[in-house]
Amino acid sequence: MSDHCTDLVDFVAASPSSFHAARTVAGRLIAAGFAAVDETLPFEAAPGGYVLVRDGAVLAWRIPEGATATTPFHVVGAHTDSPGLKPKPQPTTAGNGWRQVAVEVYGGPLLNSWLDRDLGLAGRLVGRDGTEHLVATGPVMRVPQLAIHLDRQVNDGLTLNKQTHLQPVWGIQAGGVLAHLAELAGLDPDDVAGHDLISFDTQRGARIGAAEEFLACGRLDNLSSVHAGLTALEAATDTDVIAVLAAFDHEEVGSESRSGASGPVLADVLLGISTALGGGPDQLRRALAASWCVSADAGHAVHPNYPERHDPTHRPMPNGGPLLKVNANQRYASDGAGAALWSRACDAAGVPTQVFVSNNALPCGSTIGPLTATRLGLRTVDVGIALLSMHSARELCGADDPGYLAAALREFYRQVG
């Protein structure tokens, strides 16, 4: 588990944006022998691994020997994006002698966690000719909190105005934001026609605690699941099903995009695979009826300072194993059959598992699980590692749990039905 934790920290450091995460997954799989797929061409049916990048999403699959158009799919679904501060189209602003970055709030971050941190910018720049260039800075900006001497009541309650209080300082004599990023990408600033950027905490993940039981790291929601699915797929060389990793973008803002779970990308890929294997609509229907999706997304550990916010009979703990996430109102897609499948996978991997269910007075969030089940009719189960400080700029999990999740996902890929 220690090796897995170290690899996860390296993966997060290489993936400061969804676009970087997608290309990091693809690059690693291509180095392992997977073939890059061009969406404009027919898919291949030969046994082996394939990987496709669509904007900030990445889908990869492995076709086993003897696969047919009715061979089931085992899909691990996750997402590449995390909440943060997203630069506006014209990101450079100035006032009172300061140069600042004009940002919007992306998703639902814990806003106070972004104060007084050394932040970077990452994502893609798009040239006037349509070419894309990934870019990532070091620590270049900071959202400074108002000193307590100027707000004596701050410890009685901090209220942040999203428009006026969250604009990071960039410099005093520094140039424009896009000019700096263009220089990093080797572009003329005038050639930058568009951008998709996000802030990130530049502090590297680290094992902490007296016994180093914990991992403190940015973007564990949900790069912990993307990385676990990646390592599981790398190891899935002996399956009888078609093993698929689907890491979507835009989950934190509702998944409604061409690279999101509510978009067509997974359906397009499964149809392309089935067609390459000689199938038509009926063969695909039969394959999907026998298929499964594990929606892997982080959940909540019981908070020692706020135990009343959790269900009194379900108390997930760090290093207690990945969560089975259950909700009666289908905010998670787990049911009895999914619980049995997940139990078999964890037993086969020799890892513990635990159950998360929300306090009735505090409705839970949702995941890509119900979206995937609704769009494709896949039997789906929601799982993930337990976190404290979810949606903070720096989250906390048990150091063993990411490895436990990866081990269970490897066994999920090996199971049939």
C-alpha positions as CSV (number, residue, x, y, z in Angstrom):
1,M,0.0,0.0,0.0
2,S,2.9,2.3,0.6
3,D,4.1,2.0,-3.0
4,H,0.6,2.7,-4.2
5,C,0.4,5.8,-2.0
6,T,3.7,7.2,-3.4
7,D,2.5,6.5,-6.9
8,L,-0.8,8.4,-6.2
9,V,1.1,11.4,-4.9
10,D,3.2,11.4,-8.1
11,F,0.0,11.1,-10.2
12,V,-1.7,14.0,-8.5
13,A,1.4,16.2,-8.9
14,A,1.4,15.4,-12.7
15,S,-2.4,16.1,-12.9
16,P,-3.1,19.7,-11.8
17,S,-6.0,20.0,-14.2
18,S,-8.5,17.6,-15.7
19,F,-6.7,17.9,-19.1
20,H,-3.4,17.0,-17.5
21,A,-5.1,14.0,-15.7
22,A,-6.5,12.7,-18.9
23,R,-3.2,12.9,-20.7
24,T,-1.3,11.5,-17.8
25,V,-3.5,8.4,-17.8
26,A,-3.2,8.1,-21.6
27,G,0.5,8.5,-21.6
28,R,1.0,5.9,-18.9
29,L,-1.2,3.4,-20.7
30,I,0.4,4.0,-24.1
31,A,3.8,3.4,-22.5
32,A,2.4,0.1,-21.3
33,G,1.4,-0.9,-24.8
34,F,-2.1,0.5,-25.2
35,A,-3.0,2.0,-28.6
36,A,-4.2,5.6,-28.9
37,V,-7.6,5.8,-30.5
38,D,-8.7,8.4,-33.0
39,E,-12.5,9.0,-32.5
40,T,-13.0,9.8,-36.2
41,L,-11.9,6.3,-37.2
42,P,-13.5,2.9,-36.7
43,F,-12.4,1.1,-33.5
44,E,-10.2,-2.0,-33.6
45,A,-11.3,-5.4,-32.4
46,A,-7.9,-7.0,-31.9
47,P,-7.2,-8.2,-28.3
48,G,-5.2,-5.6,-26.3
49,G,-5.5,-2.2,-24.7
50,Y,-6.9,1.1,-26.2
51,V,-7.1,4.6,-24.9
52,L,-9.1,7.7,-26.0
53,V,-8.8,11.3,-24.7
54,R,-11.7,13.7,-25.2
55,D,-10.9,17.1,-23.8
56,G,-10.5,16.5,-20.0
57,A,-11.9,13.0,-20.1
58,V,-10.1,9.7,-20.8
59,L,-11.5,6.3,-21.6
60,A,-9.5,3.2,-21.8
61,W,-10.3,-0.5,-22.3
62,R,-8.8,-3.9,-22.7
63,I,-10.3,-6.5,-25.1
64,P,-9.5,-10.1,-24.0
65,E,-8.8,-13.0,-26.3
66,G,-12.0,-14.5,-27.6
67,A,-14.1,-11.5,-27.1
68,T,-17.4,-11.2,-29.1
69,A,-20.0,-8.6,-29.5
70,T,-21.9,-9.9,-26.5
71,T,-18.9,-10.0,-24.1
72,P,-19.9,-8.0,-21.0
73,F,-18.2,-4.8,-20.0
74,H,-16.9,-4.1,-16.5
75,V,-16.6,-0.3,-16.3
76,V,-14.9,1.7,-13.5
77,G,-16.3,5.2,-13.7
78,A,-14.6,8.2,-12.0
79,H,-14.0,11.9,-12.7
80,T,-10.9,14.0,-13.4
81,D,-12.1,17.5,-12.2
82,S,-12.0,19.0,-8.7
83,P,-13.5,22.2,-7.3
84,G,-11.4,25.3,-7.4
85,L,-11.1,28.8,-8.8
86,K,-11.3,29.1,-12.6
87,P,-9.9,32.2,-14.5
88,K,-12.4,34.2,-16.4
89,P,-12.0,34.8,-20.2
90,Q,-10.0,38.0,-19.5
91,P,-8.2,36.9,-16.4
92,T,-5.9,39.8,-15.7
93,T,-7.3,42.6,-13.5
94,A,-5.8,45.4,-11.5
95,G,-6.7,47.6,-8.5
96,N,-5.1,49.6,-5.8
97,G,-1.6,48.9,-7.2
98,W,-2.0,45.2,-7.3
99,R,-2.2,42.8,-10.3
100,Q,-4.8,40.1,-9.7
101,V,-6.5,37.1,-11.4
102,A,-10.2,37.4,-12.2
103,V,-11.7,34.1,-11.3
104,E,-15.1,32.3,-11.1
105,V,-15.8,29.6,-8.5
106,Y,-15.9,26.2,-10.1
107,G,-18.0,23.6,-8.4
108,G,-18.5,23.6,-4.6
109,P,-15.1,24.2,-3.0
110,L,-14.6,25.0,0.7
111,L,-13.8,28.6,0.0
112,N,-11.9,29.3,3.2
113,S,-9.4,26.5,2.3
114,W,-8.2,28.4,-0.7
115,L,-7.1,31.4,1.5
116,D,-3.4,31.9,2.1
117,R,-2.2,29.1,0.0
118,D,0.5,29.1,-2.8
119,L,-1.6,28.5,-5.9
120,G,-0.8,27.6,-9.5
121,L,-2.7,27.7,-12.7
122,A,-3.0,24.7,-15.1
123,G,-5.1,23.6,-18.1
124,R,-5.0,24.1,-21.8
125,L,-4.4,27.1,-24.1
126,V,-6.0,26.9,-27.6
127,G,-4.2,28.7,-30.4
128,R,-6.0,30.5,-33.2
129,D,-5.3,27.5,-35.5
130,G,-7.1,25.2,-33.0
131,T,-4.0,23.5,-31.6
132,E,-4.1,22.7,-27.9
133,H,-1.2,23.3,-25.5
134,L,-1.1,22.0,-21.9
135,V,0.4,24.5,-19.4
136,A,1.0,24.4,-15.7
137,T,2.7,27.0,-13.5
138,G,4.5,26.8,-10.2
139,P,3.2,28.9,-7.2
140,V,2.2,32.2,-8.9
141,M,-0.8,33.5,-6.9
142,R,-2.4,33.7,-3.5
143,V,-5.8,34.7,-2.1
144,P,-4.7,36.7,1.0
145,Q,-7.1,36.7,4.0
146,L,-7.8,40.0,5.7
147,A,-5.8,40.4,8.9
148,I,-7.6,40.0,12.2
149,H,-6.8,43.5,13.2
150,L,-9.0,44.7,10.3
151,D,-11.8,42.3,11.1
152,R,-12.1,41.6,14.8
153,Q,-15.2,39.4,14.4
154,V,-13.6,37.1,11.8
155,N,-13.4,34.1,14.3
156,D,-17.1,34.4,15.0
157,G,-17.9,33.7,11.4
158,L,-16.1,34.2,8.1
159,T,-18.2,35.3,5.1
160,L,-16.5,35.4,1.7
161,N,-18.0,37.3,-1.2
162,K,-17.2,35.2,-4.3
163,Q,-16.8,38.2,-6.5
164,T,-14.7,40.5,-4.3
165,H,-12.9,38.4,-1.7
166,L,-11.5,35.5,-3.8
167,Q,-9.5,37.3,-6.6
168,P,-5.9,36.1,-6.1
169,V,-3.0,38.5,-6.1
170,W,-0.7,37.9,-9.1
171,G,2.0,40.6,-8.6
172,I,2.6,44.3,-8.6
173,Q,4.8,44.7,-11.7
174,A,4.0,41.3,-13.2
175,G,2.7,41.1,-16.8
176,G,-0.6,39.6,-17.8
177,V,-1.8,36.2,-16.9
178,L,-2.2,34.9,-20.4
179,A,1.1,36.3,-21.6
180,H,2.9,34.5,-18.8
181,L,1.1,31.2,-19.6
182,A,1.7,31.6,-23.3
183,E,5.5,32.1,-22.6
184,L,5.5,28.8,-20.7
185,A,3.8,27.1,-23.6
186,G,6.1,28.6,-26.2
187,L,3.4,30.6,-27.8
188,D,3.0,34.2,-28.9
189,P,0.4,35.7,-26.5
190,D,-1.5,37.1,-29.6
191,D,-1.9,33.5,-30.8
192,V,-3.9,32.4,-27.7
193,A,-7.6,32.4,-28.8
194,G,-9.1,30.5,-25.8
195,H,-8.3,28.8,-22.6
196,D,-9.6,26.3,-20.0
197,L,-7.7,26.8,-16.8
198,I,-8.1,26.0,-13.1
199,S,-6.3,26.9,-9.9
200,F,-4.5,24.2,-7.8
201,D,-2.7,24.0,-4.5
202,T,1.0,23.6,-5.4
203,Q,1.9,21.9,-2.1
204,R,2.8,18.2,-2.8
205,G,0.9,15.4,-1.1
206,A,2.5,13.9,2.0
207,R,2.1,11.1,4.5
208,I,1.3,12.7,7.9
209,G,0.4,11.6,11.4
210,A,2.5,10.2,14.2
211,A,2.5,6.8,12.5
212,E,2.1,8.3,9.0
213,E,-1.3,6.7,8.8
214,F,-2.8,9.5,6.7
215,L,-2.3,11.1,3.3
216,A,-2.8,14.9,3.0
217,C,-3.1,15.9,-0.7
218,G,-5.0,18.1,-3.1
219,R,-7.7,16.7,-5.5
220,L,-8.1,13.3,-3.8
221,D,-11.7,13.9,-4.8
222,N,-11.5,12.4,-7.3
223,L,-8.0,11.6,-8.6
224,S,-7.7,8.9,-5.9
225,S,-10.4,7.0,-7.9
226,V,-8.9,7.8,-11.3
227,H,-5.5,6.5,-10.2
228,A,-7.0,3.4,-8.6
229,G,-8.9,2.6,-11.8
230,L,-5.7,3.2,-13.9
231,T,-3.6,0.8,-11.8
232,A,-6.4,-1.7,-11.8
233,L,-6.6,-1.6,-15.6
234,E,-2.9,-1.9,-16.0
235,A,-3.1,-5.1,-14.0
236,A,-6.2,-6.5,-15.7
237,T,-4.4,-8.8,-18.2
238,D,-6.4,-11.9,-17.4
239,T,-10.0,-11.0,-17.7
240,D,-12.9,-12.6,-19.5
241,V,-14.8,-9.3,-19.7
242,I,-14.0,-6.1,-21.5
243,A,-12.4,-4.0,-18.8
244,V,-13.1,-0.2,-19.2
245,L,-11.9,2.9,-17.3
246,A,-14.1,5.9,-17.9
247,A,-12.7,9.1,-16.2
248,F,-15.1,11.9,-17.0
249,D,-14.8,15.7,-16.7
250,H,-17.2,18.2,-15.2
251,E,-18.7,16.0,-12.5
252,E,-18.3,18.8,-10.0
253,V,-20.6,21.0,-12.0
254,G,-23.3,18.5,-13.1
255,S,-21.6,16.4,-15.8
256,E,-23.5,18.0,-18.6
257,S,-20.9,18.3,-21.3
258,R,-19.5,16.3,-24.2
259,S,-16.8,15.0,-21.8
260,G,-19.1,14.5,-18.8
261,A,-21.0,11.5,-17.6
262,S,-24.3,12.9,-18.8
263,G,-22.8,13.3,-22.3
264,P,-22.4,10.6,-25.0
265,V,-18.8,9.6,-24.6
266,L,-19.2,6.3,-22.7
267,A,-22.1,5.2,-24.9
268,D,-20.1,6.2,-28.0
269,V,-17.1,4.1,-26.8
270,L,-19.1,1.0,-25.9
271,L,-21.0,1.2,-29.2
272,G,-17.7,1.5,-31.1
273,I,-16.2,-1.6,-29.3
274,S,-19.3,-3.6,-29.9
275,T,-19.4,-2.6,-33.6
276,A,-15.7,-3.5,-34.0
277,L,-16.5,-6.9,-32.6
278,G,-19.1,-7.5,-35.3
279,G,-22.2,-6.5,-33.2
280,G,-25.4,-4.6,-33.9
281,P,-28.0,-3.1,-31.6
282,D,-29.2,-6.4,-30.3
283,Q,-25.7,-7.7,-29.5
284,L,-24.9,-4.4,-27.7
285,R,-28.2,-4.7,-25.7
286,R,-27.2,-8.2,-24.6
287,A,-23.7,-7.1,-23.6
288,L,-25.0,-4.2,-21.6
289,A,-27.5,-6.4,-19.8
290,A,-24.7,-8.6,-18.5
291,S,-22.4,-5.7,-17.7
292,W,-21.5,-3.8,-14.5
293,C,-20.3,-0.3,-13.6
294,V,-18.4,0.6,-10.4
295,S,-18.8,4.3,-9.9
296,A,-15.7,5.2,-7.8
297,D,-15.9,8.6,-6.1
298,A,-14.7,9.7,-2.6
299,G,-17.1,9.6,0.4
300,H,-17.0,10.9,3.9
301,A,-15.2,9.6,7.0
302,V,-16.8,10.3,10.3
303,H,-15.5,13.7,11.6
304,P,-14.3,13.5,15.2
305,N,-15.2,17.1,15.8
306,Y,-18.7,16.9,14.2
307,P,-19.9,13.4,14.9
308,E,-23.5,14.6,15.0
309,R,-23.4,15.3,11.3
310,H,-23.0,11.6,10.5
311,D,-25.3,8.6,10.7
312,P,-25.1,7.2,14.2
313,T,-24.9,3.6,13.1
314,H,-22.5,4.0,10.1
315,R,-19.1,5.4,11.1
316,P,-16.6,5.0,8.3
317,M,-13.0,5.4,9.4
318,P,-9.7,6.1,7.5
319,N,-7.9,2.8,6.6
320,G,-11.1,0.9,7.2
321,G,-11.3,0.0,3.5
322,P,-13.2,1.5,0.6
323,L,-16.8,2.6,1.1
324,L,-19.9,1.0,-0.3
325,K,-22.1,4.1,-0.7
326,V,-25.8,3.7,-0.2
327,N,-28.8,6.1,-0.5
328,A,-32.5,5.2,-0.5
329,N,-33.3,8.1,-2.9
330,Q,-30.8,6.9,-5.5
331,R,-28.3,9.7,-5.1
332,Y,-26.0,6.7,-5.2
333,A,-26.8,3.8,-7.5
334,S,-26.0,0.9,-5.1
335,D,-28.5,-1.8,-4.5
336,G,-28.4,-5.3,-3.0
337,A,-27.0,-6.9,-6.1
338,G,-24.3,-4.2,-6.2
339,A,-23.5,-4.7,-2.6
340,A,-23.0,-8.4,-3.2
341,L,-20.7,-7.8,-6.2
342,W,-18.6,-5.3,-4.2
343,S,-18.3,-7.7,-1.3
344,R,-17.0,-10.4,-3.6
345,A,-14.5,-8.1,-5.1
346,C,-13.2,-7.0,-1.7
347,D,-13.1,-10.5,-0.4
348,A,-11.1,-11.7,-3.5
349,A,-8.7,-8.8,-3.0
350,G,-8.3,-9.5,0.7
351,V,-9.2,-5.9,1.7
352,P,-11.7,-4.5,4.2
353,T,-14.8,-2.6,3.2
354,Q,-17.3,-0.4,5.1
355,V,-20.6,1.2,4.4
356,F,-21.5,4.9,4.1
357,V,-25.0,6.2,4.4
358,S,-25.9,9.9,5.2
359,N,-27.6,11.3,8.3
360,N,-31.3,11.7,7.3
361,A,-31.2,15.4,8.2
362,L,-28.3,16.1,5.8
363,P,-29.0,15.0,2.2
364,C,-25.9,13.6,0.5
365,G,-24.4,14.7,-2.8
366,S,-24.4,12.4,-5.9
367,T,-22.0,10.8,-8.3
368,I,-21.7,9.7,-11.9
369,G,-23.3,6.3,-10.8
370,P,-27.0,7.2,-11.2
371,L,-26.2,9.0,-14.4
372,T,-24.5,6.0,-16.0
373,A,-27.2,3.6,-14.8
374,T,-29.9,5.9,-16.3
375,R,-28.2,6.5,-19.6
376,L,-27.0,3.0,-20.3
377,G,-29.0,0.7,-18.1
378,L,-25.8,-0.7,-16.5
379,R,-26.0,-2.3,-13.2
380,T,-24.1,0.1,-11.0
381,V,-22.6,0.2,-7.5
382,D,-21.2,3.4,-5.9
383,V,-17.9,3.1,-3.9
384,G,-14.9,5.3,-2.9
385,I,-12.4,6.0,-0.3
386,A,-13.3,7.9,2.9
387,L,-12.1,11.5,3.2
388,L,-12.0,14.3,5.7
389,S,-12.2,17.9,4.4
390,M,-13.8,16.9,1.1
391,H,-13.7,19.8,-1.4
392,S,-10.9,21.5,0.5
393,A,-7.9,22.6,-1.4
394,R,-6.1,19.9,0.6
395,E,-8.0,16.8,1.6
396,L,-7.2,13.9,4.0
397,C,-7.6,10.1,3.7
398,G,-6.1,7.0,5.2
399,A,-2.8,6.2,3.6
400,D,-3.9,2.5,3.0
401,D,-7.3,3.2,1.5
402,P,-6.3,4.2,-2.1
403,G,-4.4,0.9,-2.4
404,Y,-7.3,-1.0,-1.0
405,L,-9.6,0.6,-3.6
406,A,-7.2,-0.3,-6.4
407,A,-6.9,-3.9,-5.3
408,A,-10.7,-4.3,-5.1
409,L,-11.1,-2.7,-8.6
410,R,-8.6,-5.2,-10.0
411,E,-10.7,-8.0,-8.7
412,F,-13.9,-6.4,-10.1
413,Y,-12.3,-6.5,-13.6
414,R,-11.5,-10.2,-13.1
415,Q,-15.1,-11.2,-12.1
416,V,-17.9,-12.3,-14.4
417,G,-21.4,-11.4,-13.3
